[in-house]
Amino acid sequence: MTADQSVRIGIEQLDGPAAALAEDAFRLVYAEAFAGPPYAETEVDVSAAFRRFRTWTRKGTFRGVLAATDGGEPVGMAYGYVLGPQAGWWDQLTEPVPEDMRREDGRRTFGLMEMAVRAGWRRQGVASRLHEALLTAVDAERVLLNVHPDSREAVAAYRAWGYRKVGEAQPWPGAPLYDVMLRVAKA
């Protein structure tokens, strides 16, 4: 669907149980946004992503945001959770980072797992609003994410929001290398 500039977009903050109830909306945005290049995710990929989503929504530190039109049409989403002390994120990097950077204590780092906006709603500030709304609900000193380096618009947005590349990771076997980006969440 193509965006109508006169349609108002609202952003809703959701904890894990509320996000689990809104899974269909998250899934719709995810499936559409990641179907195209450079991701080319299939229904099998989407199903795997939402098995993880169900697990993550049970974490007490899970936070999500959903953007929808005033008529209820989902247009964007973002979600993640605070990394625990045993988080394996840093182990996926191709080159080790200093121990102080990789130290997790269950409060320090929010892992931004996914953020996406449906094609017809891009370039209207929805992603920026989602990002801001998600981080206002997070009490962590920094935010960590992986981004496909060929997703130039996403990389540019993250850089504009203060992220910097700290390495590369292969998040799952057979995956291409992703840029690992970090930013200080609160001054």
C-alpha positions as CSV (number, residue, x, y, z in Angstrom):
1,M,0.0,0.0,0.0
2,T,1.2,3.5,-0.7
3,A,1.3,6.0,2.1
4,D,-1.2,8.8,2.2
5,Q,0.5,11.9,3.5
6,S,-2.7,13.0,5.3
7,V,-2.9,9.7,7.4
8,R,-1.7,10.1,10.9
9,I,0.8,7.5,12.2
10,G,0.8,6.6,15.9
11,I,3.5,4.8,17.8
12,E,2.6,2.3,20.5
13,Q,5.2,1.1,23.1
14,L,4.7,-2.5,24.1
15,D,6.2,-4.8,26.7
16,G,6.7,-8.5,26.0
17,P,3.2,-9.8,26.7
18,A,1.6,-6.9,24.7
19,A,4.0,-7.5,21.8
20,A,3.2,-11.2,21.8
21,L,-0.5,-10.3,21.4
22,A,0.4,-8.1,18.5
23,E,2.6,-10.7,16.8
24,D,0.6,-10.6,13.5
25,A,1.2,-6.9,13.1
26,F,5.0,-7.3,13.8
27,R,5.1,-10.3,11.4
28,L,3.3,-8.4,8.6
29,V,5.8,-5.5,8.7
30,Y,8.8,-7.9,9.1
31,A,7.8,-10.1,6.2
32,E,7.2,-7.2,3.8
33,A,10.2,-5.2,4.8
34,F,12.7,-8.1,4.6
35,A,11.4,-9.8,1.5
36,G,13.4,-7.6,-0.8
37,P,17.1,-7.1,-1.3
38,P,19.5,-7.4,0.3
39,Y,17.6,-9.7,2.7
40,A,15.4,-11.8,0.4
41,E,13.8,-13.5,3.3
42,T,11.3,-16.3,2.5
43,E,8.4,-17.5,4.6
44,V,10.7,-20.1,6.1
45,D,13.0,-17.3,7.3
46,V,10.0,-15.3,8.6
47,S,8.7,-18.3,10.5
48,A,12.2,-18.8,12.1
49,A,12.4,-15.1,13.1
50,F,9.0,-15.3,14.8
51,R,9.9,-18.4,16.8
52,R,12.7,-16.3,18.2
53,F,10.3,-13.3,18.6
54,R,8.0,-15.5,20.8
55,T,11.0,-16.5,23.0
56,W,12.2,-12.9,23.3
57,T,8.8,-11.5,24.2
58,R,9.0,-13.7,27.4
59,K,12.1,-11.8,28.6
60,G,11.3,-9.2,31.3
61,T,13.5,-6.6,29.5
62,F,11.8,-7.0,26.1
63,R,10.5,-3.7,24.6
64,G,8.8,-3.2,21.3
65,V,7.2,-0.4,19.4
66,L,4.6,-0.6,16.6
67,A,3.7,2.2,14.2
68,A,0.2,2.1,12.7
69,T,-2.2,4.4,10.9
70,D,-5.1,5.8,12.8
71,G,-7.1,3.1,11.0
72,G,-4.9,0.4,12.6
73,E,-2.8,-0.6,9.5
74,P,0.7,-1.6,10.7
75,V,3.4,0.4,9.0
76,G,6.6,-0.1,11.1
77,M,8.0,-1.9,14.1
78,A,11.1,-2.3,16.2
79,Y,12.0,-4.5,19.2
80,G,14.8,-5.9,21.3
81,Y,15.8,-6.6,24.9
82,V,18.6,-6.0,27.4
83,L,21.4,-8.4,27.0
84,G,22.1,-10.7,29.9
85,P,25.6,-11.5,31.3
86,Q,25.9,-14.7,29.2
87,A,24.8,-13.0,25.9
88,G,26.5,-14.6,22.9
89,W,26.3,-11.5,20.7
90,W,29.9,-10.6,21.1
91,D,31.0,-14.2,20.3
92,Q,29.7,-13.8,16.7
93,L,32.2,-11.1,15.8
94,T,34.8,-12.1,13.3
95,E,37.5,-10.2,15.3
96,P,37.5,-10.0,19.1
97,V,36.8,-6.7,20.8
98,P,38.2,-5.5,24.1
99,E,36.9,-7.2,27.2
100,D,35.5,-4.0,28.5
101,M,33.4,-3.5,25.4
102,R,32.0,-7.0,25.5
103,R,31.2,-7.0,29.2
104,E,27.4,-7.5,29.9
105,D,25.7,-7.4,33.2
106,G,22.0,-7.6,32.3
107,R,21.5,-3.8,32.4
108,R,24.3,-2.3,30.3
109,T,23.3,-3.1,26.7
110,F,20.0,-3.1,24.8
111,G,20.1,-5.4,21.8
112,L,18.0,-3.9,19.0
113,M,16.9,-7.1,17.3
114,E,14.8,-5.7,14.5
115,M,13.5,-2.5,13.0
116,A,11.6,-2.1,9.8
117,V,9.2,0.1,8.0
118,R,6.9,-1.1,5.1
119,A,8.0,0.2,1.7
120,G,5.1,2.6,1.1
121,W,5.7,4.3,4.4
122,R,9.5,4.9,4.2
123,R,11.1,8.4,4.0
124,Q,8.5,9.9,6.2
125,G,10.3,9.8,9.5
126,V,8.6,6.6,10.7
127,A,11.9,4.8,11.4
128,S,13.3,7.7,13.4
129,R,10.1,8.0,15.4
130,L,10.2,4.2,16.1
131,H,13.8,4.3,17.1
132,E,13.2,7.3,19.5
133,A,10.1,5.7,21.0
134,L,11.8,2.4,21.6
135,L,14.8,3.9,23.3
136,T,12.7,6.1,25.6
137,A,11.4,2.9,27.0
138,V,14.9,1.5,27.6
139,D,17.1,2.0,30.6
140,A,20.5,0.9,29.3
141,E,23.7,2.8,28.7
142,R,24.2,1.7,25.1
143,V,22.4,0.0,22.2
144,L,23.9,-2.7,20.0
145,L,22.6,-4.0,16.6
146,N,23.6,-5.9,13.5
147,V,22.8,-4.4,10.1
148,H,23.3,-5.8,6.6
149,P,26.0,-3.6,5.0
150,D,24.2,-3.6,1.7
151,S,21.2,-2.0,3.3
152,R,22.6,1.5,2.7
153,E,19.6,3.4,3.9
154,A,19.6,1.6,7.2
155,V,23.3,2.0,7.7
156,A,23.0,5.7,7.0
157,A,20.1,6.1,9.4
158,Y,22.0,4.3,12.2
159,R,25.1,6.5,11.6
160,A,22.9,9.6,11.7
161,W,21.5,8.4,15.0
162,G,24.9,8.1,16.6
163,Y,25.9,4.5,16.0
164,R,29.4,3.5,15.0
165,K,30.6,0.2,13.5
166,V,32.6,-1.8,16.0
167,G,33.0,-5.0,14.0
168,E,31.5,-7.6,11.7
169,A,29.6,-10.7,12.7
170,Q,28.1,-13.7,11.1
171,P,24.9,-14.0,13.1
172,W,24.0,-17.6,12.0
173,P,25.8,-20.3,10.0
174,G,25.7,-19.4,6.3
175,A,24.7,-15.8,6.9
176,P,26.6,-13.0,5.2
177,L,28.7,-10.7,7.3
178,Y,26.7,-8.0,9.1
179,D,28.1,-4.7,10.5
180,V,27.9,-4.6,14.3
181,M,27.0,-1.1,15.4
182,L,27.0,0.4,18.9
183,R,25.9,3.7,20.3
184,V,25.6,5.3,23.7
185,A,21.9,5.4,24.6
186,K,22.0,8.0,27.3
187,A,24.5,10.7,28.1
